[in-house]
């Protein structure tokens, strides 16, 4: 398997925010499945997402990036 180089700054600048976010999620999914060449690409895409959020004045600690927290349920609970 060949290593894919991370995208350049010029390539990243051509992507819309939604495209960038979708690509970051897809590459991170590949990286989580053990595709080693996906780690660098996922990292570059995620770093660009964070940079754009900071640039737009969105604070990361107030930005909800994942599903809202669900209260933990006990294993014996039916409901």
Secondary structure, 3 states (H helix, E strand, C coil): CCCCCCCCHHHHHCCCHHHHHHHHHHHHHHHHCCCCHHHHHHHHHHHHHHHHHHHCCCCCCCCCCCCCCCCCCCCCCCC
